[in-house]
């Protein structure tokens, strides 16, 4: 019955979300005073299903219709903003492809802005309403916790400080009979492992959570089977190992179960959208900037000897090598002169940075100042060797000097711009600080963060801030 109620509520929420999107779209047409132009046979019949499909898929893929009992309100609202950001781009592209000139950018902006505002209001109301009801004792989930160790105590503290989650601990289970009837953080130990089947039979239990040490894993297999047969939801704490960065998850390889630990972004849909965004934007910008490429090539050939492009081996995912292209900004024998210039290195660590590098050509100084030399890397983005946003791709010789914790920056695809570039390229002189910023990006990655970095990069490039 509880699952039926959850499914009913989820379906109702999907219906109201899509109703809000539909009303927002029609309302945006009226605001734009363009209803008669758009209300042509078949036009709305095509646009509205497309719009509802886009919103529905994105909200579902971003996790809106998973239980947000224990989610932060900011996380739920972020899903709405992410769906709106990606959805508006997709919808705008479809309008362009279908050549529906009746729908302008303003209509799309109005539609997605109104829908975003109304969806956020709806989610805030639902979250506050259910939190209020749970505090009053309604919509409570009863859980039985197997385990009484430090990790179980930490979990209990978490539950005790979040009454709005509506979680009631009916008791704890230990393998030591002498601990029965003792209390931990206000919750009683009600039995041992052998008592669990009887407790499940005689109590109202919605979920059993196993927070046990590794030494218990063989002992709980039978209990998990009993819970499974009884139709109970089972959760197992996966912090069995003292890993500081990795998050555990269950994966299935052709019916072979694995417990995986990853310290990199693993949201497949988000990563796919990131790749699609890279392809669309890099291809568009490459086409738009062809005149600048041509002018830059002519300037390089007229002002110095050598090739127009400088190509170099760089590293991307986990040290894989690829060829990266840049507009040449240095004299031909620049690599040979590097050894004698190492004493002037302004960066602590296995990288070389020098503000007034004598190897730069006259044109090269300006190309670097406004990051024009980086533009050919858009080709690497289009090919898939790089991304628009990510840690800068290092040289193999630099990677060979990395400390173990430095190598984690190679666990995500490198990019043209990153946090340290967006926030002032000349302010960082310590390689370790550079790495920390890259790891901060990896640990907090989201589509929204990529957008913020790209937007922050634009003025930095336009005004030539901090280039070396």
Rosetta blueprint (number, residue, H / E / L):
1 X L
2 X H
3 X H
4 X H
5 X H
6 X H
7 X H
8 X H
9 X H
10 X H
11 X H
12 X H
13 X H
14 X H
15 X H
16 X H
17 X H
18 X H
19 X H
20 X H
21 X H
22 X H
23 X H
24 X H
25 X H
26 X H
27 X H
28 X H
29 X H
30 X H
31 X H
32 X L
33 X L
34 X L
35 X H
36 X H
37 X H
38 X H
39 X L
40 X L
41 X L
42 X L
43 X H
44 X H
45 X H
46 X H
47 X H
48 X H
49 X H
50 X H
51 X H
52 X H
53 X H
54 X H
55 X H
56 X H
57 X H
58 X H
59 X H
60 X H
61 X H
62 X L
63 X L
64 X L
65 X L
66 X L
67 X L
68 X L
69 X L
70 X L
71 X L
72 X L
73 X H
74 X H
75 X H
76 X H
77 X H
78 X H
79 X H
80 X H
81 X H
82 X H
83 X H
84 X H
85 X H
86 X H
87 X H
88 X H
89 X H
90 X H
91 X H
92 X H
93 X H
94 X H
95 X H
96 X H
97 X H
98 X H
99 X L
100 X L
101 X L
102 X L
103 X L
104 X L
105 X H
106 X H
107 X H
108 X H
109 X H
110 X H
111 X H
112 X H
113 X H
114 X H
115 X H
116 X H
117 X H
118 X H
119 X H
120 X H
121 X H
122 X H
123 X H
124 X H
125 X H
126 X H
127 X H
128 X H
129 X H
130 X H
131 X H
132 X H
133 X H
134 X H
135 X H
136 X L
137 X L
138 X L
139 X L
140 X L
141 X E
142 X E
143 X E
144 X E
145 X E
146 X E
147 X L
148 X L
149 X L
150 X H
151 X H
152 X H
153 X H
154 X H
155 X H
156 X H
157 X H
158 X H
159 X H
160 X H
161 X L
162 X L
163 X H
164 X H
165 X H
166 X L
167 X E
168 X E
169 X E
170 X E
171 X E
172 X E
173 X E
174 X L
175 X L
176 X L
177 X H
178 X H
179 X H
180 X L
181 X L
182 X L
183 X E
184 X E
185 X L
186 X L
187 X E
188 X E
189 X E
190 X E
191 X E
192 X L
193 X H
194 X H
195 X H
196 X H
197 X H
198 X H
199 X H
200 X H
201 X H
202 X H
203 X L
204 X L
205 X L
206 X L
207 X E
208 X E
209 X E
210 X E
211 X L
212 X L
213 X L
214 X H
215 X H
216 X H
217 X L
218 X L
219 X L
220 X L
221 X H
222 X H
223 X H
224 X H
225 X H
226 X H
227 X H
228 X H
229 X H
230 X L
231 X L
232 X L
233 X E
234 X E
235 X E
236 X E
237 X L
238 X L
239 X L
240 X L
241 X L
242 X L
243 X L
244 X L
245 X L
246 X L
247 X E
248 X E
249 X E
250 X E
251 X E
252 X E
253 X E
254 X L
255 X L
256 X E
257 X E
258 X E
259 X E
260 X E
261 X E
262 X E
263 X L
264 X L
265 X L
266 X L
267 X L
268 X H
269 X H
270 X H
271 X H
272 X H
273 X H
274 X H
275 X H
276 X H
277 X H
278 X H
279 X H
280 X H
281 X H
282 X H
283 X H
284 X H
285 X H
286 X H
287 X H
288 X H
289 X L
290 X H
291 X H
292 X H
293 X H
294 X H
295 X H
296 X H
297 X H
298 X H
299 X H
300 X H
301 X H
302 X H
303 X H
304 X L
305 X L
306 X L
307 X L
308 X L
309 X E
310 X E
311 X E
312 X E
313 X E
314 X E
315 X E
316 X L
317 X H
318 X H
319 X H
320 X L
321 X E
322 X E
323 X E
324 X E
325 X E
326 X E
327 X E
328 X L
329 X L
330 X E
331 X L
332 X L
333 X L
334 X H
335 X H
336 X H
337 X H
338 X H
339 X H
340 X H
341 X H
342 X H
343 X H
344 X H
345 X L
346 X L
347 X L
348 X E
349 X L
350 X L
351 X L
352 X L
353 X L
354 X L
355 X L
356 X L
357 X L
358 X L
359 X L
360 X E
361 X L
362 X H
363 X H
364 X H
365 X H
366 X H
367 X H
368 X H
369 X H
370 X L
371 X L
372 X H
373 X H
374 X H
375 X L
376 X L
377 X H
378 X H
379 X H
380 X H
381 X H
382 X H
383 X H
384 X L
385 X L
386 X L
387 X E
388 X E
389 X E
390 X L
391 X L
392 X L
393 X L
394 X L
395 X L
396 X H
397 X H
398 X H
399 X H
400 X L
401 X L
402 X L
403 X L
404 X H
405 X H
406 X H
407 X H
408 X H
409 X H
410 X H
411 X H
412 X L
413 X L
414 X L
415 X E
416 X E
417 X E
418 X L
419 X H
420 X H
421 X H
422 X H
423 X L
424 X L
425 X L
426 X L
427 X L
428 X L
429 X L
430 X E
431 X H
432 X H
433 X H
434 X H
435 X H
436 X H
437 X H
438 X H
439 X H
440 X H
441 X H
442 X H
443 X H
444 X L
445 X L
446 X L
447 X H
448 X H
449 X H
450 X H
451 X H
452 X H
453 X H
454 X H
455 X H
456 X H
457 X H
458 X H
459 X H
460 X H
461 X H
462 X H
463 X L
464 X L
465 X L
466 X L
467 X L
468 X L
